Amino acid sequence: MRHILSILFLFLCIALPAKGQELNCTVEVNSQQVEGTNKSVFEALQEAVSTYMNETKFSNAIFSPNEKIECRLFLTVKEYTDDRIKGELQLQLSRPVYNSSYTTTLFNFRDTKVEFGYREGDPLIFNENTVENNLTAILDYYAYLFLAIDFDSFSPKGGQPFYDRAQSIVQQAQSIGEVGWRTFEDTKNRAAVLSSFTDTNTSGIRNLLYDYHRKGLDEMVTSPDKGRAVITESLEELKTVADNSPMSVALSLFRDSKLDELVNIYSKAPAAERETAYDILQPIYPTESERLEKIKKGSIE
């Protein structure tokens, strides 16, 4: 099974030489909203970020080329003044489903608080102990978050070392005064996203990651009814998160990653299962009536 060796090396062989980068990251920088600027700076930025994400070794876990974690960063540049970029970052993380050609989305998020200094040719240098600048801090944070979520989906809370590293970055970045890091700054910044996975009131989302994917989707390939039943049961974790913290960004992260997928999962489910899933999800997502009705009816239009 994918990641078994990675997990063993991560926890038991941490001192081994690092080999095999973890990420297969597609990077795109869109600067169409910026006028009157030499576009070469954005081309250089795209290349630099792509190289950084795909060639940096973020852990001692060992990945073969076909095991690399699939992710995507899409940066929309809205301003570029005095070597400072302001924009939004759309991020997506995906995972293969065991014994199938299907790929499921683990994380889908739009970070609207992206600001950093950059000049064409600036080197991006990885330092696992210190925040060098806000750009590398953002990239490191999401790299570790991707690793954490991916490992959680294959092993119960298997991503803990990466959540710890992401937390260290948040704490260091808060001291440099950049937006997007401060606790209570808003409910959907980087600090809030990390808290949604690590705070006691909402960390049940990590149980859902494992049950939904490893025991649910992976199982559905050979036993659809058994796998779907586990997915239905896993949704109770979402209800607990909503009860404990109704404003948690964990709820919107799940919605943006999974509601369309759930329509497909329940398309051929028994009426009782569809009803159970609908009853759990409807109070959490009252504005998603169209998609939730498809789950309830078991039809895909």
C-alpha positions in Angstrom: 0.0 0.0 0.0 1.2 3.4 -0.9 3.0 5.4 1.8 3.6 2.4 4.2 7.3 2.6 3.6 7.1 6.4 3.7 5.5 6.3 7.1 8.0 3.8 8.5 10.9 5.8 7.3 9.4 9.0 8.6 9.0 7.7 12.1 11.7 5.1 12.4 14.5 6.1 10.0 14.5 9.8 10.3 18.3 9.9 10.2 18.6 8.3 6.8 19.8 10.4 3.8 16.8 12.1 2.1 16.0 10.9 -1.4 13.1 11.5 -3.7 11.2 14.7 -3.5 7.6 14.4 -2.3 5.6 16.7 -4.5 4.5 16.8 -8.1 3.3 20.4 -8.1 1.8 22.2 -11.1 2.5 26.0 -10.7 0.9 28.8 -12.7 1.3 32.5 -12.2 -1.4 34.7 -13.9 -0.5 38.4 -14.2 -3.2 39.5 -16.6 -4.6 42.0 -14.0 -1.2 43.8 -13.9 -0.6 46.3 -16.7 2.6 48.1 -17.7 5.0 45.6 -16.1 7.6 43.5 -17.8 6.1 40.0 -17.7 9.4 38.3 -17.4 9.4 38.9 -13.7 6.2 36.7 -13.4 7.7 34.1 -15.7 10.7 33.9 -13.5 8.6 33.7 -10.4 6.6 30.8 -11.9 9.7 28.9 -12.7 11.3 29.6 -9.3 8.2 28.5 -7.4 7.9 25.4 -9.5 11.5 24.5 -9.0 11.2 25.1 -5.3 8.1 23.0 -4.8 9.2 20.1 -6.9 12.9 19.9 -6.1 12.9 20.7 -2.3 13.0 17.7 0.0 10.6 18.7 2.8 11.0 15.5 4.8 12.9 12.2 5.2 10.0 10.2 3.9 10.9 8.3 0.7 8.8 8.6 -2.4 9.2 6.8 -5.7 8.4 9.0 -8.8 4.9 7.4 -9.2 4.1 8.1 -5.5 4.6 11.8 -5.5 1.8 13.9 -4.1 -0.2 15.7 -6.8 -0.9 19.3 -6.0 -1.5 22.6 -7.8 -0.7 26.3 -7.0 -2.4 29.0 -9.1 -1.3 32.5 -8.2 -3.3 35.4 -9.5 -1.2 38.6 -9.3 -3.4 41.7 -8.6 -0.7 44.2 -7.8 3.0 44.6 -8.4 4.6 47.7 -7.0 8.1 48.4 -5.7 9.0 44.7 -6.0 6.0 43.6 -3.9 3.4 41.2 -5.2 -0.2 41.1 -3.9 -2.7 38.5 -5.0 -4.6 35.3 -4.4 -3.4 31.7 -4.4 -5.7 28.9 -5.4 -4.5 25.6 -4.0 -5.5 22.0 -4.7 -4.3 18.7 -3.4 -5.4 15.3 -4.8 -4.9 11.7 -4.1 -5.3 8.5 -6.1 -8.0 6.0 -5.1 -6.6 2.5 -4.5 -6.8 0.1 -7.5 -8.6 2.6 -9.7 -7.8 5.4 -12.1 -9.9 7.8 -10.1 -8.3 10.8 -8.3 -10.0 12.5 -5.4 -9.6 16.0 -4.1 -8.2 16.3 -0.6 -7.9 20.0 -0.3 -9.3 22.9 -2.3 -8.7 26.4 -0.9 -8.3 30.0 -2.1 -5.9 32.0 0.0 -6.8 35.7 -0.5 -4.0 37.1 1.8 -1.0 36.6 -0.3 1.7 39.3 -0.3 5.4 39.1 -0.6 8.5 40.8 -1.9 10.1 39.4 -5.1 12.5 40.7 -7.7 13.3 38.8 -10.9 16.2 36.4 -10.2 15.7 36.3 -6.4 16.8 32.9 -5.1 14.3 30.8 -3.2 16.2 29.0 -0.5 14.7 26.3 1.8 15.6 26.5 5.5 13.6 24.1 7.6 14.5 25.9 10.9 14.0 29.6 9.9 11.5 31.7 7.9 13.7 33.3 5.3 11.0 35.5 3.7 7.2 35.5 3.3 7.2 33.8 -0.1 9.2 30.8 1.1 7.2 30.8 4.3 3.9 30.5 2.3 5.4 27.8 0.1 6.8 25.8 3.0 3.5 26.1 4.9 1.5 24.6 2.1 4.0 22.0 1.3 3.9 20.7 4.9 0.1 21.0 4.9 -0.2 19.0 1.7 2.1 16.3 3.3 0.1 16.3 6.5 -3.3 15.9 4.8 -2.0 13.3 2.4 -0.5 11.2 5.2 -3.6 11.6 7.3 -5.6 10.1 4.4 -3.5 6.9 4.4 -2.8 6.4 8.1 -4.7 7.5 11.2 -3.3 10.9 12.1 -0.2 10.0 10.2 0.5 13.6 9.2 1.2 14.9 12.7 4.9 15.7 12.1 4.0 17.9 9.2 1.2 19.7 11.1 3.9 20.4 13.7 6.2 21.9 11.1 3.4 24.0 9.6 2.6 25.2 13.1 6.3 26.3 13.6 6.1 28.3 10.3 2.9 30.0 11.4 4.5 31.0 14.8 7.6 32.3 13.1 5.8 34.1 10.3 3.5 35.9 12.8 6.5 37.8 14.0 7.4 39.3 10.6 4.2 41.2 10.4 2.8 39.9 7.1 -0.9 39.4 6.5 -2.4 35.9 6.4 -0.7 34.5 9.5 -2.1 36.2 12.5 -4.5 34.3 14.8 -8.0 35.9 14.8 -7.1 38.1 11.8 -9.9 36.4 10.0 -11.6 33.0 10.0 -10.0 31.7 6.7 -6.4 32.7 6.8 -3.4 30.3 7.0 -3.5 30.2 10.8 -7.2 29.4 10.8 -6.8 26.6 8.2 -4.1 25.0 10.3 -6.1 25.3 13.5 -9.1 23.6 11.8 -6.9 20.4 11.6 -5.1 20.7 15.0 -7.5 22.3 17.5 -9.3 19.8 19.8 -12.8 21.1 18.8 -12.3 20.5 15.1 -9.5 18.0 14.8 -12.1 15.3 14.1 -11.7 16.3 10.5 -8.5 14.3 10.6 -10.4 11.2 11.5 -12.7 11.9 8.6 -9.7 12.2 6.3 -8.6 8.6 7.1 -12.0 7.0 7.3 -13.5 8.7 4.2 -10.5 7.9 2.0 -8.6 4.8 3.2 -11.6 2.9 4.6 -14.2 4.4 2.4 -13.1 5.4 -1.1 -10.3 2.8 -1.3 -12.7 0.1 -0.3 -15.4 1.1 -2.7 -13.4 -0.2 -5.7 -13.9 -3.8 -4.5 -16.9 -3.4 -2.2 -19.0 -0.3 -3.0 -21.6 -0.9 -0.3 -19.0 -1.4 2.4 -17.0 1.5 1.4 -20.0 3.9 1.1 -21.2 2.8 4.5 -17.9 3.9 6.1 -18.1 7.2 4.3 -21.6 7.8 5.6 -20.4 7.0 9.1 -17.4 9.3 8.7 -19.7 12.3 8.0 -20.6 12.2 11.7 -17.2 13.7 12.3 -18.2 16.7 10.2 -21.4 17.1 12.3 -19.2 17.2 15.4 -17.0 19.9 13.9 -20.1 21.9 13.0 -21.5 21.5 16.5 -18.3 22.5 18.2 -17.2 25.3 15.8 -19.9 26.3 13.3 -17.6 29.0 11.7 -14.6 26.7 11.3 -12.9 26.8 7.9 -12.8 23.0 8.0 -16.5 23.0 6.9 -15.9 25.1 3.8 -12.8 23.1 3.0 -14.8 19.9 3.0 -17.6 21.5 1.0 -15.3 22.7 -1.7 -13.5 19.4 -1.9 -16.2 16.8 -1.5 -19.8 17.8 -2.1 -19.7 17.1 -5.8 -18.0 13.8 -5.2 -20.6 12.8 -2.7 -23.3 13.3 -5.3 -21.6 10.6 -7.3 -20.9 8.3 -4.3 -24.6 8.3 -3.3 -26.0 8.1 -6.9 -26.7 4.4 -6.5 -27.0 4.2 -2.7 -30.1 2.8 -0.9 -32.6 5.4 0.1 -31.8 5.1 3.8 -28.1 5.9 3.2 -29.0 8.8 1.0 -31.4 10.2 3.6 -28.8 9.8 6.4 -26.1 11.6 4.5 -28.6 14.4 3.6 -29.8 14.8 7.2 -26.1 15.2 8.3 -25.1 17.7 5.6 -28.2 19.8 5.1 -27.9 21.7 8.5 -24.2 22.3 7.9 -24.6 23.5 4.3 -28.1 25.1 4.1 -27.2 27.2 1.0 -26.2 24.0 -1.0 -29.7 22.8 -1.6 -29.2 21.9 -5.3 -26.3 19.5 -4.6 -27.8 18.2 -1.5 -31.1 17.4 -3.2 -29.1 15.3 -5.7 -27.6 13.3 -2.9 -31.1 12.8 -1.4 -32.6 11.8 -4.7 -29.7 9.6 -5.8 -29.6 11.1 -9.2 -27.0 12.9 -11.3 -28.2 15.4 -13.8 
